């Protein structure tokens, strides 16, 4: 499903080039549960942005379901994201003025789904993450763990094949973090491809495969269980 061949990403700080990824080659099959592990600045988030079509590589080749991604126009990348990928971020990225239900509905609004169908699907997803009784609560009325559950429900709104999570437990207490990882495990068991970016080895230990990055290079790729 995901094929990266000698992928690099170079940013510029003024006139100085900064290499965020350096010749990364990796394949991830459909239905895998993978963590991307490494310290701050190792290139983890850059790799997630490339896999998620939020950015394009400076060099190398990226194929998603056999389609080359580098060189695609912005609208094409957005179409791929909306159809194939659900994102979960460390800071939740929820709309503060909207209820949990409205936050989950948002991707379906962009998809022009009818209101009644949209609400029914959003309630179903909130139930899936254990928040069926919090639909009318706003983010300020929810705990960090509950906000991340809402974010996960929103990521599932358009039934993506791939879930990409960037430090999803970084702002959570250990118990809430474990609960979020268990939800990822259930999604993997249901057939989703789940990729979790983390610096936490205890989180990585819950996944089936660990990609270890350091200074923009893939230094190891090993099965976990």
Wavefront OBJ file of the C-alpha trace (Angstrom):
o trace
v 0.000 0.000 0.000
v 2.710 2.498 1.084
v 6.055 2.411 -0.759
v 8.845 4.895 -0.131
v 12.079 4.536 -2.084
v 15.089 6.666 -1.079
v 12.801 9.483 0.019
v 14.383 12.696 1.262
v 12.999 15.992 2.524
v 15.119 19.136 2.697
v 13.895 22.401 4.212
v 15.656 25.743 4.027
v 16.366 27.942 7.039
v 17.266 31.085 5.135
v 20.061 29.916 2.858
v 20.944 26.880 4.996
v 19.521 23.492 3.886
v 18.162 21.330 6.704
v 17.808 17.624 5.920
v 14.730 16.281 7.723
v 14.665 12.905 5.929
v 17.654 11.304 4.270
v 17.102 8.427 1.816
v 14.321 6.569 3.652
v 13.076 3.383 1.965
v 10.208 1.426 3.515
v 7.072 -0.500 2.546
v 3.936 -0.776 4.678
v 1.276 -3.262 3.646
v -2.466 -2.764 4.015
v -3.712 -3.677 7.487
v -0.390 -3.256 9.329
v -0.075 -1.672 12.791
v 3.197 0.275 12.744
v 4.921 2.750 15.051
v 7.521 5.283 13.963
v 9.861 5.759 16.909
v 12.622 8.281 17.478
v 13.716 11.327 19.476
v 12.643 14.886 18.739
v 14.116 16.047 15.436
v 14.601 12.538 14.057
v 12.215 13.102 11.128
v 9.158 11.253 12.485
v 6.615 13.993 11.852
v 8.128 14.796 8.461
v 7.716 11.159 7.471
v 4.087 11.204 8.629
v 3.399 14.383 6.656
v 4.809 12.760 3.520
v 2.899 9.495 4.002
v -0.264 11.514 4.689
v 0.156 13.667 1.563
v 0.384 16.827 3.673
v 3.746 17.437 2.012
v 5.763 16.050 -0.897
v 9.332 14.700 -0.906
v 12.344 16.664 -2.136
v 13.773 13.496 -3.644
v 12.990 9.828 -4.088
v 9.710 8.105 -4.926
v 6.510 7.695 -2.898
v 3.752 5.417 -4.152
v 0.381 5.075 -2.421
v -1.647 2.144 -3.743
v 0.692 2.096 -6.718
v 0.176 5.773 -7.572
v 3.184 8.079 -7.516
v 2.525 10.943 -5.128
v 5.475 13.280 -5.679
v 4.632 15.884 -8.286
v 0.870 15.733 -7.739
v -0.986 19.035 -7.566
v -2.413 20.367 -4.309
v -5.991 19.464 -5.247
v -4.964 15.890 -6.060
v -3.199 15.556 -2.707
v -6.273 16.914 -0.900
v -8.484 14.410 -2.710
v -6.217 11.531 -1.623
v -6.241 12.770 1.994
v -10.014 13.114 2.099
v -10.614 9.683 0.598
v -7.893 7.490 2.093
v -6.414 8.995 5.266
v -7.614 9.936 8.746
v -5.368 12.089 10.953
v -5.026 12.220 14.745
v -2.761 14.918 16.207
v -1.198 15.511 19.609
v -3.114 18.777 20.133
v -6.486 17.294 19.073
v -7.210 20.159 16.577
v -10.877 20.313 17.583
v -13.107 23.341 17.001
v -13.608 24.868 20.451
v -17.023 26.361 19.706
v -18.456 23.108 18.286
v -19.862 20.109 20.129
v -18.243 16.697 19.947
v -20.946 15.672 17.466
v -20.312 18.712 15.256
v -16.551 18.131 15.310
v -17.023 14.548 14.127
v -19.505 15.662 11.460
v -17.073 18.182 9.937
v -15.317 15.897 7.391
v -18.730 14.655 6.268
v -19.894 18.257 5.753
v -16.990 18.752 3.329
v -18.029 15.514 1.640
v -21.547 16.984 1.251
v -23.223 14.127 3.126
v -26.882 14.758 4.018
v -27.551 16.110 7.492
v -29.522 13.205 8.909
v -27.077 10.608 7.584
v -24.161 12.700 8.818
v -25.535 12.983 12.350
v -26.323 9.263 12.505
v -22.786 8.349 11.396
v -21.194 10.802 13.853
v -23.226 9.383 16.757
v -22.210 5.862 15.727
v -18.525 6.852 15.713
v -18.767 8.588 19.090
v -20.294 5.384 20.428
v -17.427 3.404 18.924
v -14.889 5.436 20.939
v -16.984 5.294 24.118
v -18.376 8.839 24.005
v -21.977 8.262 22.999
v -23.079 10.194 26.091
v -20.848 13.213 25.367
v -22.173 14.204 21.942
v -23.381 17.680 22.969
v -20.323 18.552 25.065
v -17.764 21.047 23.783
v -14.009 20.336 23.980
v -13.637 22.571 27.056
v -16.079 20.261 28.860
v -14.081 17.123 28.047
v -10.891 15.639 29.477
v -7.770 15.297 27.339
v -8.457 11.617 26.774
v -12.045 12.343 25.755
v -10.922 15.072 23.345
v -8.512 12.639 21.710
v -11.360 10.126 21.372
v -13.423 12.781 19.591
v -10.442 13.468 17.315
v -10.183 9.751 16.558
v -13.913 9.528 15.800
v -13.518 12.498 13.436
v -10.559 10.782 11.737
v -12.845 7.811 11.019
v -15.672 9.930 9.589
v -14.984 9.204 5.915
v -14.019 5.559 6.535
v -10.336 5.954 5.584
v -8.091 2.986 4.876
v -5.169 4.574 6.768
v -5.075 6.162 10.232
v -2.032 8.379 10.872
v -1.472 9.489 14.456
v 1.248 12.007 15.380
v 2.172 11.732 19.095
v -1.500 10.966 19.913
v -0.779 10.302 23.599
v 1.663 13.199 24.110
v -0.830 15.393 25.982
v -2.531 12.576 27.891
v -2.035 10.886 31.244
v -0.780 7.301 31.121
v -4.221 5.704 31.588
v -5.837 7.788 28.832
v -2.855 7.049 26.602
v -3.282 3.303 27.083
v -6.990 3.591 26.245
v -6.239 5.449 23.002
v -3.679 2.809 22.004
v -6.256 0.089 22.675
v -8.640 1.864 20.303
v -5.908 1.893 17.649
v -5.430 -1.829 18.222
v -9.158 -2.447 17.656
v -9.030 -0.444 14.425
v -6.071 -2.536 13.278
v -7.994 -5.709 14.101
v -10.895 -4.348 12.031
v -8.573 -4.083 9.015
v -7.344 -0.484 9.113
v -3.729 0.415 8.428
v -2.602 2.257 11.576
v 0.656 4.235 11.787
v 1.541 5.875 15.110
v 4.371 8.395 15.375
v 5.795 8.487 18.907
v 8.908 9.033 21.010
v 7.486 6.711 23.704
v 8.859 3.162 23.637
v 5.944 1.845 25.741
v 3.522 3.024 23.049
v 5.685 1.560 20.277
v 5.740 -1.760 22.147
v 1.980 -2.068 21.585
v 2.319 -2.050 17.793
v 3.222 -4.974 15.522
v 6.198 -3.324 13.823
v 8.597 -0.541 14.787
v 10.397 1.812 12.408
v 13.213 3.602 14.242
v 14.382 6.964 12.906
v 17.478 8.919 13.900
v 18.776 12.098 12.249
v 16.434 11.615 9.310
v 17.577 8.067 8.571
v 15.743 4.779 9.059
v 18.105 2.939 11.395
v 15.969 -0.150 12.082
v 12.767 -1.828 10.955
v 11.697 -4.720 13.150
v 8.620 -6.812 13.982
v 7.329 -6.486 17.538
v 5.207 -9.575 18.150
l 1 2 3 4 5 6 7 8 9 10 11 12 13 14 15 16 17 18 19 20 21 22 23 24 25 26 27 28 29 30 31 32 33 34 35 36 37 38 39 40 41 42 43 44 45 46 47 48 49 50 51 52 53 54 55 56 57 58 59 60 61 62 63 64 65 66 67 68 69 70 71 72 73 74 75 76 77 78 79 80 81 82 83 84 85 86 87 88 89 90 91 92 93 94 95 96 97 98 99 100 101 102 103 104 105 106 107 108 109 110 111 112 113 114 115 116 117 118 119 120 121 122 123 124 125 126 127 128 129 130 131 132 133 134 135 136 137 138 139 140 141 142 143 144 145 146 147 148 149 150 151 152 153 154 155 156 157 158 159 160 161 162 163 164 165 166 167 168 169 170 171 172 173 174 175 176 177 178 179 180 181 182 183 184 185 186 187 188 189 190 191 192 193 194 195 196 197 198 199 200 201 202 203 204 205 206 207 208 209 210 211 212 213 214 215 216 217 218 219 220 221 222 223 224 225
